[in-house]
Amino acid sequence: MIDYHVHPDFSQDAEGSIEAYCERASELGLEEICFTTHYEPDPARRDCEEVHVNGCAQPVDSDWPDAYFAALQAATAKFPSVAVLAGVEVGYEPGLEGIVSDFLRRYPFDFVLGAIHCLDHIAITAGQELDRFKVEYMDQGPEFVAERYLHHLRAAAGCQLFDCLAHLDIYRKYVESLYDQRFGATIDSLLPSVLDFVAQSGTGIEVNSSALRRGNAEPYPALRILKLARDAGVQVFTVGSDAHRPADLGKDLETAVQALEDLGVRPARLRRRKLMPAARIPR
């Protein structure tokens, strides 16, 4: 089993060192673990985004990756039975392409996730920002919000900076329930063309099992969306637990893998952002 979405304590909302995760991975018999610590470079959110190094908060634009890669190298040496990969989850907003490109060019990442965590600088994945979201967006209507989210998603694929898009329908977490059926209807009407664009861009999609441990019946994205993505021609799919503590490492990944197997898809493996052999889906 492999886990390609893992947050060590470099992420401000996570706990557990890289070493602690690797110990857990060894106990579970995981073959590969890809750490994908948060990188949230939006200057408009500088006051609420940070990175932690040895328990101390650091600015997102500091030299924290040096400590991150040093910890990954130490874990590689200490846990030879587990392939320890260097990844990052980038919080994307349109207009940040230059900042993100410069950052990714400086470091030898194995895997890069792109995530829509915010709409116009307001987090839609954090419960503590829901009140602010409601103030800004509830009067806009469900169609506007659905279209805005898909606009961000399309832009993330179009910039071609990311290997995969993370938790593609993360709007299920908080946003969808705020609106009536028009939100879902708008998503359903526009998503097929967006997935066509994602496929044409060469960007992959992750299957994120964290929805299952939050009580959802399906991972992110839902199974019907996975099928649409495969039929659209998306070639790369990864699986990840989105663990923010060692106890959640690998949770429900069997379900994520089975969802892909039911579609004739194998989870991808990458090194230095290149697919490993036999990682593409059979066509």
N, C-alpha and C positions, 0 to 999 in steps of 0.2 A: 504494500500500500504506500502511496505517496500523498503528501499534503503540501499544496502550493499556495497557501494563504495563512500565514502565521505571524502573530504580533508579539514580539518580545517587549521587555520593559523600556526599550528605546521609544516606543509609542506612548504618548502621554495617557492613553486610556487603557493601558495593558499592564500586566504584572507577570513576573517570572523572567529570569535571565535567559539568555541564549543557551547557556550551559544547562539550566534546569529543564528547558524544553528538549534539549538533546538527550538528557537522561530519560525523560518520559518517552521520547521517540524510540530509544533503545529498548525500553521496557515493553513497548507496544509492538516492536518488530517492524517499525516503519523503515522502508528502504531509503526514502528521500524526504527531506524537510526543507522547504524553501521559506526563509524568513522574508516577510514583506512588511517591514515597519512603515508606519505612516510618514509620508512627505506631503505636507500641506503648504504649498508655497504662495498662496494668495496673499499679496501685500495688504489687501483690505481686511484680512483676518489676522494680521500680525499680533494683535493684542490677545488673541485667544488660542493661537496655535503655537506649539513648542515641541521640542524633542528632549528626551531625558537621557543623560549620560551619567552612569553611576549614581542615579537618583537625583541628579541635579538638572534643573531645567536649562535648556540651551535654545537660542533662537533657531528657527528652521533654516535660516541661511548661514549658519555657522559651519564649522568644520567637523560636526558630529559624525559624518560618515567614516572618518578615519578611525574613530573608536569602534564603530559598528563593524567595519571590515576586520579590524584586529580581533574582535570577539568572535567573529565567524571563523577566522583562521585558527584561533585557539581551539574552538569546538571541533573543527575538522581534524585537528591533530589528536584530540582527546577521545573522539568517538569515531574510530575508523569504520565501524559497521554501518554508519548512517551517512549518506551523502548529504552534506550541509551546503545549501545553495544560498546565494546572495540575491535577494529580491527587494522590491520596494513597491508600495501601493501609493500611487500619486493621486492626490485629490485634484481633479481637473475643473477648471473654469475656462470658458473661452477667453482668449487674450493672454493666457499664460504660456503659450507654446514656446516662446523664446527662453523663458526662465527654466522651464522643464527640460527643453532640449540641451541647454548648457549644463544643467545638473547631471543628466543621464550620460552625457559625453565624458564627464570627468571620472566616472566610476565604472568598474567592470561588473555590472550586474548580470546575473544569469536570467532574470525574469522580471518583467515590469508590468504591473497591473495599473490600469487607469480606472478611476472610480468617480462617479458623480455623487459627491457627498453634500454638495451645496447647490442651491439655485440662487444666482446673483448674490453670492457671498453669505447666504443664510443656510445653515446646516439643516438638511432634511433627514439626517440619520441620527441626530442627537435629540433626545426628548426634552432637554433643557432649553432648546431653541425653538420648540414648537409654538410657544406663545408669540414669539417674534415673527415666525412664519405666518401665523394666522393674521396678525396685524397687517403684514405686507401683502398677503396673497388671497385671503378668503373672499375679498370683494372682487377678485379677478375672474372667478368662476373656474369650474373643473376643466373645461376645454383648454383654457389658457395655460393652466398649470401642467396638464398632460403634454400639451404641445411644447411648452418650455423645457420640460424634462427631456423629451425626445430630441429637441434641438441640441441640448447639451450632449446627449449621448451620440448623436450623429457627428457633432463637432469633435468629440473625443476620438472617434474612429477615424475621422477624416484627417486629423493631424498626423496620424501614423507614427506616433511616439510610443504606443503601448503594444505589448504582446497580446494582452487580453483585456476585456472589459470586466470589471468586478461586479458581482451581485446586480445584474442588469436591471431587474425589476425591484430595486430596493425601495421604490415608492410604496410597496406593500407594507413596509414596516410601520410607517406613521401616516403618510400623506393620503393614501387611497381612502382610508376610512373617514377622512374629513369631508369627503364629497359624496354626491349621489352617483348613480349609475353612469352619468355622462362622462365621468373621469375614465372609467374602464372602457366605455364605448369609444372614446377618442383614442385611447391607447391601442385598442384592437384595430381601429381603422387605419392608423398611421404606422404601427410597428412593422408590418411586413415590408414596407418600402425602406424603413430604417435598417432592417436586418439585411436587405439586399445590398444596401450601401456598406454596411459593416463587412459583409462578405467580400465585396469588391475592393475594400480598403486593405484586405489581408489581415485584419484584426480578429483575434480569437475571442472566445467567451468562456468565462469560468463557470463551473457549477459549484455554488457556495452552499455548504450544508448547514450554516449557522441558523437558517430559518427553521430547520427541523427542531433544534433544541430550544427554540423560542415558541414552540407549539404549533408551527405551521405544518400542514400536511405535505408540502412540497418544498424543495430547495429554491434558492434564487439561481436562475430564473425558473419559473414554473415549467412543468413538463411540456405543455403545449408550445411555449416559447422556444424551448430547446429544439423541438421538432421543426418549428418554423425556421430556426437558425440553420439547422442541418439542411433543410430543403432549399434554403436560400443560397447554400454553398459555403457556409462558414467551415473552415478546414481545421481549426485548432480549438480544442476544448481542454481546459484543465479542471482539476478538482481541488477544493480547499475547504478547511474547516472554519477559517476566519477566527481561529482561537486567539483570545486575548488573555488567556491564562493556561498554564500547562495542563490542567485537568481537562480542558476542552480540546486538546490536540487530537486530531484524527476522528473526532466525534461525528458519527453518522456518515462517514465518507463511503461506507459500503453502499448506502442508498444512492449517493451521488454517482458512484461508479456504475451501479446497476442501471440508473437512468440513462447513462450514456450507452451502456452495452445494449439496452433495449432498442437504441437507435442505430446500432452498428458502429459505434464510436469508441475509440480507445482514448483514455486520458493522455494528454501530451506531456512529454518531458523535455526540458530545455537545458542547454548549457551555453553561457555567454550569449543568450538571446537567440540561439539557433536550435531548431528542433532536433531532437535525437532521432535516430533511425526508427522507422515503423510507428512514428507518432501520429501520422496523418490518418484520417479516416479512410476506410475502404469505400470506393465509389462504384 
